[in-house]
C-alpha cells in the first residue's frame, strides 16, 4: 500500500465485557469520513459515516461495540465527555482483509 495515503492517526476505545474500555492507538491509517444531511419527515438529520483502512498483518481486537476518535487521545472513556470534545464514531463493521498482497483491516464507522 502506498504510505502517502496513510497519514491519519486514530484512537480506538475497545470494550471488554461491555464495561471496560481500553485505548488502542494507531498511526499511519487512512480515514475517510463524510458529513451527511438527510431530509426526513421531522426535519433534517445530520451525521457522518466513514471508513478506516489499517494496513497490518497482525490480528486486531476491534469489534462493533467500539468507538473511534480521530487523532491520538489520552482521555479515559466517558462517551458524553468525549462527544463534547471530539467527533466520536461508532464502529459498525470490521472487515479482516489480511489475506493477499495488501493485508489490511477495513473499519466502517458512523457518528
C-alpha positions in Angstrom: 0.0 0.0 0.0 1.2 3.5 -0.7 2.3 5.2 2.5 1.4 8.7 1.3 -2.3 7.9 1.9 -1.8 6.6 5.4 -1.3 9.9 7.2 -4.1 9.8 9.8 -4.0 8.8 13.4 -6.9 7.3 15.4 -7.7 6.2 18.9 -10.0 3.1 19.3 -11.8 2.6 22.6 -12.2 -1.1 22.7 -14.8 -2.6 25.0 -14.3 -5.8 27.0 -17.2 -7.3 28.9 -19.4 -4.4 27.9 -18.0 -2.1 30.6 -14.2 -1.9 30.5 -12.7 0.2 27.7 -9.1 0.2 26.7 -7.4 2.6 24.3 -5.7 1.4 21.2 -3.7 4.0 19.2 -3.0 3.6 15.5 -0.9 5.9 13.4 -0.5 5.6 9.6 -4.1 4.8 8.8 -6.4 6.1 6.1 -9.5 7.7 7.5 -12.1 9.0 5.1 -15.4 10.4 6.5 -18.2 12.4 5.1 -20.8 14.7 6.7 -24.3 14.0 5.5 -27.6 15.7 5.9 -30.8 13.8 5.2 -34.3 15.2 4.8 -36.8 13.2 6.9 -40.4 13.8 7.8 -39.4 15.5 11.1 -36.8 17.8 9.5 -33.1 17.5 8.8 -31.0 14.7 10.2 -27.2 15.2 10.3 -24.5 12.6 10.7 -21.2 11.3 9.5 -20.1 8.0 8.1 -16.7 6.8 7.2 -14.2 4.1 6.6 -10.8 3.4 8.1 -8.1 1.3 6.5 -5.5 -0.1 8.8 -2.6 -1.7 6.9 -1.4 -4.7 9.0 -0.7 -8.4 9.1 -1.4 -8.5 12.8 -4.8 -9.7 14.3 -6.6 -6.7 15.7 -9.1 -6.8 18.6 -11.7 -4.4 17.2 -15.5 -5.0 17.3 -18.8 -3.3 16.6 -19.0 -2.3 20.3 -16.0 0.0 19.9 -15.7 3.8 19.4 -13.2 5.7 17.3 -11.8 9.3 17.7 -9.6 10.8 15.1 -6.2 11.6 16.5 -4.2 10.3 19.5 -6.4 10.8 22.5 -5.4 10.0 26.1 -8.8 10.7 27.7 -10.5 7.9 29.7 -13.7 6.5 28.1 -16.7 8.5 29.0 -18.9 8.8 25.9 -20.7 12.0 26.8 -17.4 13.8 27.7 -15.6 12.5 24.6 -18.5 13.8 22.4 -18.2 17.2 24.0 -14.5 17.5 23.0 -14.2 15.3 19.8 -16.1 13.9 16.9 -16.8 10.3 18.1 -17.6 7.5 15.7 -19.2 4.1 16.5 -17.7 1.1 14.7 -20.4 -0.6 12.6 -18.4 -3.1 10.6 -15.0 -4.8 10.7 -13.6 -6.5 7.6 -10.4 -8.6 8.0 -8.6 -8.4 4.7 -5.2 -9.7 5.8 -5.0 -12.3 3.1 -3.4 -11.5 -0.3 -0.9 -8.9 -1.4 -2.4 -5.9 0.5 -3.1 -7.0 4.1 -5.4 -4.6 6.0 -8.5 -4.2 8.1 -11.3 -2.0 6.9 -13.4 -0.5 9.6 -16.8 1.1 8.9 -17.9 3.9 11.3 -20.9 6.2 11.8 -21.4 9.2 14.1 
